[in-house]
Amino acid sequence: MEALSQFTPFILMFVVVYFFMIAPQMKRAKKEKKFAAELKKGNKVITKSGMHGKIAELNDKDNSCVIETLAGKIKFDRSAISMEMSQKLNSTSVK
Protein backbone atom coordinates (compact mmCIF):
# COMPACT_ATOMS: atom_id res chain seq x y z
CA MET A 1 0.00 0.00 0.00
CA GLU A 2 2.92 2.31 0.73
CA ALA A 3 4.30 1.80 -2.80
CA LEU A 4 0.98 2.88 -4.30
CA SER A 5 0.96 6.09 -2.27
CA GLN A 6 4.46 6.89 -3.57
CA PHE A 7 3.32 6.62 -7.18
CA THR A 8 0.04 8.49 -6.72
CA PRO A 9 1.53 11.94 -7.55
CA PHE A 10 3.08 10.55 -10.76
CA ILE A 11 -0.18 8.91 -11.77
CA LEU A 12 -2.08 12.14 -11.12
CA MET A 13 0.47 14.15 -13.11
CA PHE A 14 0.13 11.76 -16.05
CA VAL A 15 -3.68 12.02 -15.93
CA VAL A 16 -3.53 15.83 -15.87
CA VAL A 17 -1.00 15.95 -18.72
CA TYR A 18 -3.11 13.54 -20.76
CA PHE A 19 -6.36 15.51 -20.39
CA PHE A 20 -4.83 18.96 -20.83
CA MET A 21 -2.18 18.27 -23.48
CA ILE A 22 -2.31 14.91 -25.22
CA ALA A 23 -6.08 14.48 -25.73
CA PRO A 24 -6.64 17.98 -27.22
CA GLN A 25 -3.71 17.49 -29.61
CA MET A 26 -5.11 14.16 -30.78
CA LYS A 27 -8.54 15.76 -31.28
CA ARG A 28 -7.03 18.64 -33.27
CA ALA A 29 -4.97 16.28 -35.45
CA LYS A 30 -8.11 14.27 -36.20
CA LYS A 31 -9.99 17.45 -37.24
CA GLU A 32 -7.11 18.60 -39.46
CA LYS A 33 -6.91 15.20 -41.14
CA LYS A 34 -10.67 15.29 -41.81
CA PHE A 35 -10.39 18.85 -43.17
CA ALA A 36 -7.59 17.85 -45.55
CA ALA A 37 -9.58 14.85 -46.76
CA GLU A 38 -12.68 16.98 -47.42
CA LEU A 39 -10.90 19.57 -49.59
CA LYS A 40 -12.33 19.84 -53.07
CA LYS A 41 -11.59 21.70 -56.26
CA GLY A 42 -12.64 25.34 -56.14
CA ASN A 43 -12.28 25.79 -52.36
CA LYS A 44 -10.62 29.02 -51.30
CA VAL A 45 -7.74 28.28 -48.93
CA ILE A 46 -4.88 29.91 -47.05
CA THR A 47 -1.65 28.04 -46.48
CA LYS A 48 0.14 28.03 -43.13
CA SER A 49 2.70 30.39 -44.66
CA GLY A 50 -0.09 32.87 -45.51
CA MET A 51 -0.53 32.33 -49.25
CA HIS A 52 -4.12 32.80 -50.47
CA GLY A 53 -5.55 30.92 -53.40
CA LYS A 54 -8.13 28.55 -54.82
CA ILE A 55 -7.64 24.81 -55.23
CA ALA A 56 -7.18 23.99 -58.91
CA GLU A 57 -6.25 20.29 -58.67
CA LEU A 58 -6.16 17.56 -56.02
CA ASN A 59 -3.84 14.59 -56.18
CA ASP A 60 -4.75 11.68 -53.88
CA LYS A 61 -1.69 9.64 -54.87
CA ASP A 62 0.87 11.91 -53.19
CA ASN A 63 -1.63 13.83 -51.01
CA SER A 64 -0.92 17.17 -52.67
CA CYS A 65 -2.92 19.93 -54.28
CA VAL A 66 -2.29 22.68 -56.80
CA ILE A 67 -3.34 26.13 -55.61
CA GLU A 68 -4.09 28.85 -58.12
CA THR A 69 -2.96 32.28 -56.95
CA LEU A 70 -2.71 35.64 -58.68
CA ALA A 71 0.96 34.85 -59.37
CA GLY A 72 0.24 31.43 -60.93
CA LYS A 73 -0.22 27.83 -59.86
CA ILE A 74 1.79 26.32 -57.01
CA LYS A 75 1.84 22.72 -55.75
CA PHE A 76 1.53 22.15 -51.97
CA ASP A 77 1.04 19.24 -49.62
CA ARG A 78 -2.47 19.18 -48.19
CA SER A 79 -0.94 19.43 -44.73
CA ALA A 80 0.38 22.91 -45.64
CA ILE A 81 -3.17 24.30 -45.76
CA SER A 82 -4.27 26.06 -42.58
CA MET A 83 -7.59 24.73 -41.35
CA GLU A 84 -8.43 27.70 -39.09
CA MET A 85 -7.57 30.47 -41.56
CA SER A 86 -9.24 28.70 -44.49
CA GLN A 87 -12.44 28.17 -42.51
CA LYS A 88 -12.44 31.84 -41.45
CA LEU A 89 -11.92 32.91 -45.06
CA ASN A 90 -14.79 30.76 -46.31
CA SER A 91 -17.16 31.76 -43.49
CA THR A 92 -16.64 35.51 -44.08
CA SER A 93 -16.88 35.29 -47.87
CA VAL A 94 -20.25 33.48 -47.68
CA LYS A 95 -21.93 36.23 -45.67
N, C-alpha and C positions, 0 to 999 in steps of 0.2 A: 504494500500500500504506500510505503514511503517513496518507492521508486516512481510511482504514478504521480505523486504530488510534486516531484522534482521536474517531471516533464510537462506538467500542466501549463506553465507559462509558454513553453515552446509550441505546444499544441494550440493554445489560444492565439499566439502570434501568427501561426500558419493559417488559422481560420480567418483572422482579420485580413491578412495579406491576400488570401484567396478571394474573399468577398469584395474587397475594395480595389484590388489591382488586377488579378488574373481573370476573374469572371467578366468584368466589363470589357477587357481587351479581347477576350474570346467572342463576346457578343458583337463588338464593333467589327472584328475581322469577318464574322459571318455576314453582317450587313453589307460590308464592302464587297465581299465575294458575290453576294446576290445582286448588288448594284451593277457590278462589272458584267455579270452574266445577262442582265436584262437590258444592256445597252443595245440600241438599234440605230440603223442608218437614219440620219436626219436629226438626231438628238443634238442639242446645243450643249457643249461641255466646256469645262475649264480644267486644265491640267494642274497638277500640284505645283508646277513651276510658274503658273499664272497665265498660260497661253489660252486664249479664247478661240473657239472654232466650232465647227459642225462636223459630225461624223459622216465621212464619205464612204468608207468601206470598213467591214469587219472581217477579220480572219480568225476563224476558230482553231485552225491548225497550230499556229504559234501564239495564239491569244493576244493578238495585236489589233490595232485599228488605225485607219488613216484619217487624220483630221484636216479638214479644209479650213484654212485661215485666209485672211486678206493677202498674206504674203505668198500663199501657195498651199500645197498639200504636204503634210508631214506625218510620218509613221511613228506611232507610240505603242508601248505596251498598255493594255487595259488598266493595269495597276497604277499607271501614271496619271489617271484621271481622278480628280478630287471629287469625292462623293458629296461632301457638304457644299462646296462652292457651286457645283453643277446643279444640285437640287435647288439652291437659292436662286441661281440664274433662271432656271426653268419655272420656278414658282412666281417670280416677279414679272417675267415676260408674258405669262398667261393672263395676269390681271389687267 
